[in-house]
Amino acid sequence: MNTLLQPVNDTLFKWIGIPLTGILIFHLSGFLFITGGSMNSLSLHYLYFTGISFCIWQGSAFAHRTLRHYLYAIKELYIRIPLRFAIPLVISWGFSFILLTLWNRFFVNNIFSAGDLLACQIIITVISLQISSIYEIVYLYKERESDLVRVERSEKLKVQAQLDALKSQIDPHFIFNSLNTLSYLISQNPEKARLFNDTLAKVYRYILLNKEKDLIQLKEEIEFASNYFYLLKIRYQTGLSMVIRMDNISVEDYLIPPLSLQTLIENAIKHNHFSDKKNLDIEITISEEAITVINPRHFKKFDIQSSKIGLSNLNERYSLIVHKNISIQQTPEWFTVTLPILKS
């Protein structure tokens, strides 16, 4: 990390660990058998070594927290990791040398030799190394948690950016096709153009209300699809039919990405030939698990130009929102798309 980590919440750990460590150092060094003395004297020794333990503990904690910031620029692990441990050990060695020297001179009248004090410092060094290891493990765990949160947030932002981009494609796509239809009707039948425009306003109100939503009630989407298909009936008059079948489910209890059915209806209209002699029947079947939209394939001799974002857009939206893909099946006679739905 390139910033200073916040201190770990180790207050209780220190309250218990510091005095125990001080007493442990005193006993492991064999000082108890040499100093002897009364309980009051022993209590003072314990208190002093608790102070030594406090300096070692606080120094190790501060050094580790600070070094993780300043040593971050060193990319070579074989240099950075030894330094993280070596510097706290040097600090511990320095503190212990000064404090043990003062203790030996002023508290016990120099009864311990330099070798005795060196043995005690070695014990302190081993304990300091253990403390440093504990803090290193704790900080590594905190870094891992921080990295996981950062990665998760980055992924969410990435998904949201993709979703926003996909949503922005829907509006111009719908406007482009609607304006083409309206332009045709104005020149052919102004009265139907007016009716088309009024209905289009209702349809587009739905888009404006739901464009920022990832999921809507299935009931609302069905109503919108019916209105949208009505616009198509005004435009084409004959050759089109749509049937919606439901398997006794409550459409208020299910969710679906907005404009899903509109995309499939539009796709069927775009890529199939139909007339009063050759009907294009779109069948929508709604069950508890999915929606199936099926239409016959009446190939056009010359297919119209398409921006080709309809089905791919829909599939990407499902992948991002529902975490499932749509299913597309094609035969020479039929084109079938299955949309997963979510229980609200």
KAWOBEL-V505411 format. One record per residue. SS is DSSP state (H for helix, E for strand, - for the rest). PHI is phi in whole degrees, -180 to 180 (NA if undefined). D_FIRST is the distance of its C-alpha to the first C-alpha in Angstrom with 2 decimals. Layout:
BEGIN
ss: [SS,SS]
phi: [PHI,PHI]
d_first: [D_FIRST,D_FIRST]
END
This chain:
BEGIN
ss: [-,-,-,-,-,-,-,-,-,-,H,H,H,H,H,H,H,H,H,H,H,H,H,H,H,H,H,H,-,-,H,H,H,H,H,-,-,-,H,H,H,H,H,H,H,H,H,H,H,H,H,H,H,H,H,H,H,H,H,H,H,H,H,H,H,H,H,H,H,H,-,-,-,-,-,-,H,H,H,H,H,H,H,H,H,H,H,H,H,H,H,H,H,H,H,H,H,H,H,H,H,H,H,H,H,H,-,-,-,-,-,-,-,H,H,H,H,H,H,H,H,H,H,H,H,H,H,H,H,H,H,H,H,H,H,H,H,H,H,H,H,H,H,H,H,H,H,H,H,H,H,H,H,H,H,H,H,H,H,H,H,H,H,H,H,H,H,H,H,H,H,H,H,H,H,H,H,H,H,H,H,H,H,H,H,H,H,H,-,H,H,H,H,H,H,H,H,H,H,H,H,H,H,H,H,H,H,H,H,H,-,-,-,-,-,E,E,H,H,H,H,H,H,H,H,H,H,H,H,H,H,H,H,H,H,H,-,-,-,E,E,E,E,E,E,E,-,-,-,-,H,H,H,E,E,E,-,-,-,H,H,H,H,H,H,H,H,H,H,H,H,-,-,-,-,-,-,-,-,E,E,E,E,E,E,E,-,-,-,E,E,E,E,E,E,E,-,-,-,-,-,-,-,-,-,-,-,-,-,H,H,H,H,H,H,H,H,H,H,H,H,-,-,-,-,-,E,E,E,E,-,-,-,E,E,E,E,E,E,E,-,E,E,-]
phi: [NA,-103,-128,-69,-70,-69,-59,-74,-83,-118,-59,-64,-59,-70,-57,-88,-73,-64,-65,-64,-65,-62,-65,-63,-61,-62,-75,-64,-79,77,-71,-61,-75,-93,-74,57,92,-78,-64,-62,-65,-63,-62,-67,-63,-59,-65,-65,-72,-65,-64,-61,-61,-60,-63,-65,-65,-64,-63,-65,-65,-65,-61,-64,-64,-74,-65,-63,-80,-80,-91,-62,-68,-82,-82,-76,-64,-68,-100,-66,-66,-59,-66,-61,-93,-67,-66,-59,-67,-64,-63,-63,-63,-65,-60,-65,-62,-65,-70,-69,-63,-63,-64,-65,-81,-102,-105,-124,57,57,-81,-103,-82,-62,-66,-63,-68,-65,-62,-65,-66,-66,-61,-61,-63,-63,-65,-61,-65,-66,-62,-61,-65,-61,-66,-64,-64,-63,-68,-63,-65,-65,-63,-63,-60,-63,-65,-64,-64,-65,-66,-63,-66,-62,-65,-64,-65,-65,-62,-64,-64,-64,-64,-62,-65,-67,-63,-67,-75,-66,-60,-63,-62,-68,-61,-56,-72,-67,-67,-62,-65,-64,-61,-65,-68,-58,-79,-99,-155,-58,-65,-68,-63,-64,-63,-61,-63,-64,-69,-62,-62,-64,-65,-72,-62,-61,-64,-64,-73,-116,-65,-89,-92,-85,-137,-135,-65,-59,-59,-65,-67,-65,-62,-64,-61,-66,-64,-64,-66,-61,-61,-66,-64,-63,-69,-100,67,-129,92,-126,-150,-141,-123,-114,-116,-126,-90,52,-115,-91,-68,-73,-96,-127,-122,-155,-61,-62,70,-67,-67,-58,-62,-73,-64,-61,-64,-64,-65,-64,-109,-132,-85,-151,-160,-68,-95,-134,-77,-107,-99,-99,-117,-114,-115,-114,-122,-71,-98,-164,-114,-112,-116,-130,-146,-69,-101,-114,-63,-83,-65,-130,-71,-75,-69,-136,-74,59,-108,-59,-69,-66,-60,-62,-64,-67,-63,-63,-63,-78,-94,-92,63,-139,-99,-76,-111,-120,-126,-129,-127,-59,-102,-134,-125,-127,-125,-113,-109,-66,-125,-113,-78,-79]
d_first: [0.00,3.78,5.64,7.68,8.03,11.63,14.11,15.32,18.87,20.67,23.76,26.32,24.85,25.24,28.70,29.92,28.01,28.56,32.40,32.74,30.72,32.90,36.08,34.98,34.38,37.80,39.62,37.96,38.86,42.49,42.92,44.73,47.74,48.14,47.64,49.67,50.78,51.20,48.85,48.11,47.21,45.06,43.28,42.50,41.11,38.93,37.77,36.99,35.02,33.13,32.18,31.06,29.01,27.50,26.47,25.01,23.13,21.77,20.95,19.02,17.06,16.34,15.57,13.05,11.25,11.55,11.00,7.51,6.95,9.77,9.63,6.45,9.21,11.39,11.51,14.46,13.85,17.34,16.44,12.99,14.04,17.46,16.24,14.15,17.52,19.92,19.01,19.34,22.54,23.90,23.35,25.09,27.81,28.45,28.71,30.90,33.15,33.92,34.46,36.51,38.62,39.37,40.22,42.47,44.28,44.82,44.81,46.55,48.45,46.85,48.07,45.09,44.88,41.93,41.72,41.50,38.66,36.89,37.25,35.75,32.77,32.25,32.26,29.77,27.51,27.71,27.00,24.08,22.67,23.14,21.45,18.39,18.42,18.68,15.69,13.63,14.99,14.37,10.66,10.43,12.64,10.79,7.60,10.42,12.17,9.55,9.24,13.02,13.62,11.78,13.78,16.84,16.74,16.36,19.31,21.30,20.95,21.95,24.88,25.93,25.95,28.06,30.30,30.87,31.81,34.21,35.76,36.38,38.37,40.74,42.30,43.47,44.53,46.72,48.04,49.00,51.13,52.61,53.70,55.35,57.30,58.24,59.34,61.63,63.15,63.86,66.08,67.69,68.08,67.10,67.82,65.49,62.95,63.13,62.72,59.85,58.17,58.59,57.17,54.34,53.44,53.18,51.05,48.72,48.42,47.02,44.40,43.43,43.16,41.07,39.00,35.88,36.38,34.96,37.81,41.31,44.30,46.29,49.39,48.17,47.32,50.77,52.49,50.57,51.46,55.09,55.11,53.50,56.08,58.81,57.75,58.17,61.59,62.64,61.56,63.11,65.89,66.74,65.20,62.26,61.86,59.03,59.27,56.68,57.19,55.41,55.62,56.33,52.76,51.66,49.78,48.32,46.26,44.38,41.68,41.24,39.24,41.49,43.78,43.61,47.39,48.09,46.17,48.29,51.54,50.80,49.97,53.29,55.24,53.72,54.36,57.67,61.22,63.29,66.64,69.43,70.64,67.28,65.15,61.36,60.77,57.21,56.78,53.87,53.71,51.42,50.75,48.34,45.91,46.10,48.04,50.08,51.34,54.02,56.32,58.89,58.15,60.68,59.49,60.12,61.85,59.49,56.15,54.79,51.76,48.60,45.05,44.16,41.31,43.18,42.62,39.29,38.07,39.40,37.85,34.38,34.74,35.80,32.91,30.37,32.24,34.31,32.24,35.56,37.43,40.91,43.68,46.06,49.30,51.92,55.44,58.24,59.62,56.68,53.19,51.17,47.75,46.32,43.76,41.91,42.16,40.29,41.93,41.06]
END
